Amino acid sequence: MNRQGFLLAEETLKIVIALISISFLVYFLTSLYMSNQNSKDLELAKASLEHLISEINSLEAGKSKEVEIYNPNGWVIASWPRKVLKGTIGFRQEVDDWPKSCSNMNWDKCICICEDTLVLNLEGDDCDDNGICLESDFTIDKIIKIENPPIKLTIDKDSKTIK
């Protein structure tokens, strides 16, 4: 009987099981960390958006004001509804798009801070999955990326725009 071959197979099986267990543990810890990070970024986005809306509400008619937004780094600020290209290549058309969180509340307009999905054509679904929205009559002409915070936004009460 070959005892060395039997021990080698047994040790190999233990090593394979250990590697599978370690891989599962690394996957679990990474998922846990990313989940915690996403909820932290959503809280930062909510605080930043609430700060922006409170500054808009405190602004007097005929005035403009600069507001600094600090968080979350790498996310974007957009107003809705906005025109987006939808459809397949060759049959794309511009349509008004909304995040469900705005349309379900029956808001006429809203401002959202959403995770940047690296898509040139930010759609409402992108803000539903990873973003926060609040009602506002103000509009943002183009998407503003929060890079190298703080970023300075200019609020114009007369034109109801944020630049």
C-alpha positions in Angstrom: 0.0 0.0 0.0 1.3 3.5 -0.9 0.9 5.6 2.2 2.7 8.6 0.8 0.3 9.0 -2.2 -2.6 8.8 0.2 -1.2 11.5 2.5 -0.4 13.7 -0.5 -4.0 13.6 -1.7 -5.3 14.3 1.7 -3.0 17.3 2.2 -3.9 18.6 -1.3 -7.6 18.4 -0.5 -7.0 20.4 2.8 -5.2 23.1 0.9 -7.9 23.3 -1.8 -10.6 23.6 0.9 -8.5 26.2 2.8 -8.1 28.3 -0.4 -11.8 28.2 -1.1 -12.6 29.2 2.4 -10.1 32.1 2.3 -11.5 33.3 -1.1 -15.0 33.3 0.3 -13.9 35.2 3.4 -12.1 37.8 1.2 -15.2 38.2 -1.0 -17.5 38.5 2.1 -15.3 41.2 3.7 -15.0 43.2 0.5 -18.8 43.1 0.0 -19.3 44.2 3.5 -16.8 47.1 3.1 -18.3 48.2 -0.2 -21.8 48.2 1.3 -20.7 50.3 4.2 -18.9 52.7 1.9 -21.9 53.1 -0.4 -24.2 53.9 2.5 -21.6 56.4 3.8 -21.5 58.1 0.4 -25.3 58.3 0.2 -25.4 60.0 3.6 -22.8 62.5 2.5 -24.8 63.1 -0.7 -28.0 63.7 1.3 -26.2 66.2 3.6 -24.7 68.1 0.6 -28.1 68.2 -1.2 -29.9 69.4 1.9 -27.3 72.1 2.4 -27.7 73.2 -1.3 -31.5 73.3 -1.0 -31.4 75.2 2.3 -29.1 77.8 0.7 -31.5 78.1 -2.3 -34.4 78.6 0.1 -32.6 81.3 2.2 -31.7 83.3 -0.9 -33.6 86.6 -1.4 -35.1 87.5 -4.8 -32.8 89.4 -7.1 -29.7 88.0 -5.5 -27.1 85.3 -6.3 -24.9 83.3 -4.0 -22.0 81.0 -4.0 -22.3 77.7 -2.2 -19.5 75.1 -1.6 -20.2 71.4 -1.9 -17.7 69.1 -0.4 -19.1 65.5 -0.7 -19.2 62.9 -2.0 -16.1 63.1 -4.2 -16.5 61.7 -7.7 -20.3 62.0 -7.8 -22.4 64.3 -10.0 -25.2 66.9 -9.5 -28.0 67.1 -12.0 -31.5 68.6 -12.3 -34.5 66.8 -13.6 -36.4 66.5 -15.9 -33.7 66.6 -18.5 -33.4 65.5 -22.1 -31.5 62.2 -22.6 -30.9 60.1 -25.6 -32.8 56.8 -25.5 -33.1 54.0 -27.9 -30.7 51.9 -30.0 -27.9 53.2 -32.2 -29.4 54.8 -35.3 -32.8 55.2 -33.7 -32.0 57.4 -30.7 -34.2 60.2 -29.8 -34.3 62.9 -27.0 -36.9 62.3 -24.4 -37.6 63.8 -20.9 -36.2 61.4 -18.3 -36.8 61.3 -14.6 -35.5 59.3 -11.6 -38.4 57.3 -10.1 -37.8 58.9 -6.8 -38.9 62.3 -8.3 -41.7 61.1 -10.5 -43.3 58.9 -7.8 -43.5 62.0 -5.6 -45.1 64.0 -8.4 -42.5 66.7 -8.3 -42.3 69.1 -11.2 -38.6 69.4 -10.9 -35.9 68.0 -8.7 -32.1 68.1 -8.1 -30.1 64.9 -7.5 -26.6 64.0 -6.4 -25.8 60.6 -8.0 -22.9 58.3 -8.2 -21.0 58.9 -11.4 -21.6 55.9 -13.6 -19.0 57.0 -16.2 -21.9 57.2 -18.7 -21.9 60.3 -20.9 -25.7 60.3 -20.9 -26.8 60.2 -17.2 -30.3 58.7 -17.0 -32.9 58.8 -14.2 -32.3 55.1 -13.5 -28.7 55.9 -12.6 -29.9 58.2 -9.8 -32.5 55.7 -8.5 -29.9 53.0 -7.8 -27.1 55.2 -6.3 -28.3 58.7 -5.6 -30.5 61.1 -3.6 -33.0 63.6 -4.9 -34.9 66.5 -3.5 -37.6 68.8 -5.0 -36.4 72.2 -6.3 -37.6 74.7 -9.0 -33.9 75.4 -9.9 -32.2 73.8 -12.9 -28.6 72.9 -13.7 -27.8 73.3 -17.4 -25.2 70.6 -17.5 -24.1 67.9 -15.1 -21.7 69.1 -12.5 -19.1 66.6 -11.3 -17.8 66.9 -7.7 -14.1 66.7 -8.3 -11.3 68.0 -6.0 -13.8 69.3 -3.4 -14.9 71.8 -2.5 -16.6 72.9 -5.7 -18.3 76.3 -5.8 -21.8 76.6 -7.3 -23.4 79.9 -8.1 -27.1 80.1 -7.4 -29.1 82.8 -9.3 -32.5 83.4 -7.8 -33.9 85.4 -10.7 -33.1 82.8 -13.5 -33.5 79.9 -11.1 -30.3 78.3 -12.2 -27.2 76.7 -10.6 -23.9 76.9 -12.3 
